[in-house]
Amino acid sequence: MRGFVPEQNAFWTMALATSFLAFFIFLGGLEIFHKNTTTYPTDLADLKALHKDQCEKPVNRGRIVEVENTLSNIGYAVAGAIILLCAWSWIAQALGATLVLLAIFSGLYHATLDPDPQVYDVVFVYAALLVLSAYISHVHIANPNFFNIGAIYWIVAAAFLPISYLVIIVLLQTAPGTTLVAYICLLLFVAAIYALAWATRASGDFAIFLFAALVMIATLAISYLARAKFGWDSTAVFPILIVLLSLQIVLLAAMAGPIRWGVVGWELALLIVVAVPGFVARLSDGYDDSAHPKWLCSPTAPIQAHAVWHLLSAGALLIGYDLVSRFQLAAGDSADRPVVLRQESAIAGQ
């Protein structure tokens, strides 16, 4: 049922039970249909070619090739189930559905190391971030104070874009030309999402459904092209999307008016505590261009950095939803229920 909201204790129980049941069915399907007879290489160069961005030791002839990296996708399933249970708006529901699909395709890739699921693993990572961006734009446009943003915020945002580009190419050593093209294209895509939100800003449920449907189609298309056709480096695309999301949240907060910094401050702090270590785990795992392990890469470690990234990024996306749903109250719409911290408006006086 869309927007079904059980009692708080029952809510978490239902979300966890639903996620674990779905993931159990997924693992059962792997046990039945995945017949792996591969013996994997041990040479670093060959392992880099096999899975550049993660380094968990593959299990020879195993039903699940990367155990930790597969099972840790339960985080996305839990986050998606929570959003699907507590959200009413179609665009928030689209975010929950995207996270569930990410859990499936990422789990399928890590369980098999087949190249086709790998494409859709990355596609749904990009899509989850872009649908969250669309959710922010929907809440932003729906607020009657949409244009009530001080010029200083726009100036800071405009200055931050080139600075963040330079930081990405210097610190992450990504190709300047390709990174610039990706940055401009993704910035234009986010602008197009805002234009689409404006065009479908009518309060009717069908308009929001249309917006969510178009966003899902568009984000999956651009995500697939970025991964499979354009050849953009995920090491560049991921931080670009994080920068754009951060700017959106800042502009959303600037528009909302006097902020109740108690709940928002705690939620922002929690988001940083969860997202930053996850970001570090993502970029510090796998192998460099010389096939040397990065500093968090240890194939036989009991805790794998890529698995930690799965869990922390799932938590960050859920907190991101929670934060945006609070600002939704500023537009007089409390349809999407915050669940991470107590339900309270982000706006002072409400």
N, C-alpha and C positions, 0 to 999 in steps of 0.2 A: 504494500500500500504506500503510495507516494506521500511523504510527509508524516508517516506514522510516528508518533512520539509516545513511547511507553514511559513508565516511571523511571527515575534516574538509575536505581539499582538494576531493575530489569533491563533497562536500555543497554548497559554495558555487557550484561550477561548475554543478551540476544545478539549483539554485534559480534562478540567474540565467538559465540557458538556458531553463528552463520558463517563466519570467516573460516573457522577451523574445519567445519563440515565441508565447505566448498574446496578447501585446500586438500583435505583428505581424499575427496573424490578425484581431484587432479592427480595426486600421488598414486592413487589406485589405478588410474588410467595409464600412468607411466609404467607401473609394474606389469600391466597386461600387454601394452602395445610397444614399449621401447625395448628392443632386442639389441643390446650393445655388445659387439664383439671386438671393439677397438682396444689396442694396447698403445698408450699414449707415450710420446717422446719424453726424455728427461733433459735433453740439451736446451739451454736457455734460449737460443735463437729460435728453435722449433716451438718452444712453449710460448714465446712472444707472438709468433705467427698464429698460434692456436687461440690464444686469448690475451691480447695485449693489455687490456685495462684491468685485468684481475689475475691473480696468480695462485689460487687454490689448486693444490695438486689433484689432477684428474684421477678418478678411480678407474683402473683398467677393467674393462668388461663389466662395469657396474650399471645397474639400472638407473642410478642417479650419479652422473659423472662428477659434479661439484656439489657436495652434500650441503655445506654451510650456505653457499651462495644460492642454492635452490630453496632451502627451507626458510631462509631469512625473508623471502618474498611474502611470507605471511603478514609482514608489517603493512604492505600495500593493501592486501585483502582486508585487514582489520580497519585501516583508515577509510577505505572505500565503503565498507559496510556501515561504519559509523555515520558517514556523510549521507549515504542512501537512506538510512533510518531516520535521521533527524532533519533533513532538508526538505523544503517544500518547493522551492523555485526550480525550474527545469535546468537552469545553468549550473546550480549547485549539484543537482542530481547527475548532470553530465560529468562533473568533476569526480563524483563518487564512482560512476561507472568506468571512467578512464583509469582510475586507480585499481579497480578490480581487474580490468583487462591487462594493465601493466603487470600485476602479480602473476597472471596466467602466462603471458608471453615471456617475461623475464625468467620465471620459474622453468618454463619449457626450454629456453635457451641454455640456462646453466645446468639443467638436468641432462641435456643431450649434446651441447656444444655444436649443434648444427648451425650453419650460417644463416638459413632462412629465419628461424626464430630470433636470431641475434638482431637482424634488421628491425623486427617489430618490437624487440626489447627497447632499443634506442628510440624508435618512433614514439612509443607510448611514454617514455620519460619526457621527451620534448612536448608531447601532447598534453601531459598532466600539467606542466608548467604553463603552457599556453592557455589551457582551459581555466586554470586559476587566474591568469591574466584577464581572461574574458569575464570571469566572475567579478573581479575587481572593477572592470569597466562597466559592467551592468549595474553594480551598486553605485558607482560614481555617477553615471548618467542619470540614474533614477532619482538622485537627490536634487531637490529644487535649487540648492546652492551650488550647482555644478560649476558655474562660472565665477563663484565667489572665492577665488584663490589669489592671494597676494602676488604681485609681480616678482617679489624676491624669490618665491618658490620656483617660478618658471626660469628665472635667471640661474639659480643654483642647479636646477635640473639640466638646463642647456650646457652649463659649464662642466657638469659631472660626466656627461656622455663622452666627450673626447678624452677626459682624464682617465676614465675607466677603460677606454679602448687602449690607451698607452700602457696602463697597468697590466692588462691582460696579455698584450704581446710581449712585454718585457719580463714579467714574472713567470708566465706560463710558456713563453718562447713559442708562441703560435705564429703561423705565417701572416705577416702584416696585411698583404693584399687580400687573401681569402677571409681573414678575420674582419677586415673592414667591410667587405661585401656582405658577409653574414650579418654584421652589426646593422648595416643600413637596411637590409631586407627585413630583418626581424623587427626593427624599429618601425618600419613602414607597415608591417603586418599588424603590430599592436595598434598603430594608428587606425588601420582599417577596421580592427575589432571595435574600437571606440565609435567609428562612423557607423558600423552595423548596429551597435547598441543604441546609438542615437536614432537611427532609422526605425528601429523596432521598440522604441521607448514607451509605447502605449502600455497602459497598466493591465490590459487584458492578458489572460494566461496564455492565449494562443500566440501573442506576440513574443512572449518570453520563450515559449516552446520553439517558435520559428528561429529566434536568435540562438538558442542552444543547439538546435539541429544544424544550422549553418556554421556555427562555431566548430562543432565536432567534425563536420566534413572538411572545413578549411584547415583546421589544425592538424588533422591526420594527413591531409594532402601536403602541407608545407613541411611537416615533420618527416614524412616519407621522402620527399624531394631532398631535404637537407641531409638525410642519412644515406640514401641510395643513389641520388643523381648528382647533387651539387658537390659532394665530397667535402663538406665542411667538417672540420675537426671538432669532435664532441668536446674536447678540452677547451675549445674556444666558445662553442655554442652554449654550453651549460652556464658558464659565468656570465655570458651576455644576457641570457634569460633571467638570471638572478638579479643582475643590475637593473633590468627593465622592471621586474616585479617590485624591487625595492623602491624605485622611483614612483611607481604607481601607488604604493602604500603611503608614501610620504605625501603625495598630492591628494590622496583620499583623506588622510588625516588633516591636511591643511584646509580642505573644503568643509570638513565636518563641523568646525566651530570649536568652542571650548571643550577640551577633552578631559574625561574622567581618568586621570593618569594612573589611578590605583590599579584597576583591572587591566587597562591597556599596557601600562608599564610592566606589570608582571608577565603579561602574555608576550610582549616584545622581548623581554629578557629571556623568557623560556624559548622563544623562537631562535634567538641568537645562540643560546646554550646548546640547542639541539642541532641547528643548521650548520654552524661553523665547524664543529668536529666532523660532521658528516661530509662537508665539502672537502676538508683536509683528507679524510679517509678515501674519498673518491679519487682525488688527484695524486695521492701518494701511494697508490697500489698499482700493480702491473709492472711493466718494463719500459725503459726509455728507448730512444732510437738506436742505441748501441746494444740493445738486448740485455742491459744490466738491470737487475731488480731495483725498483724504487725503494725508499727507506721504510715503507710499511709493508713491503712485499715479502712474505715468507710462506712458501708453498705448504709447509707442514705445520704452521702455527695452529694452536688450538682455537684461536679466534681470528677470523679472516677479516681484513679491512673492508673488502667489498661487501661482505655480509653486514658489517656494521653500518656501512653507507646505506644499504637497503633499509635497515630499521630506522636510522636517524632521518633519512630523507622522507620516509613515510610519515614519521612523527612531525617533521617540519611542514609537510603539505597539510596535515590535519590541523596543526596550529594556525597555518595560514588561512585555511577555511574559517576557523573559529574567530580569528581576528577580524576578517572581512565581514563576517555575519554580524559582528557587533556594530560596525559602522553602518550596516544596513538599517539599523534602527533610526539613524539620522534622517532617513528618507521616509520615516513613518511606516516601515515594513519590517516586521519581526518574524517573517515566515520561517527563516532558516535559523535553527536553534544552536547557539554555542554550547559546546559540551566539555571542552577541556577544563575551563575554569567555570565558576558559578555564572549563571545567566544574569547579565547586567549590561545595560547600555554602555557604549563607549563614550557617550556624550554627556557632559556635565549638565545636570538639571533634568535629565530624563529618567 
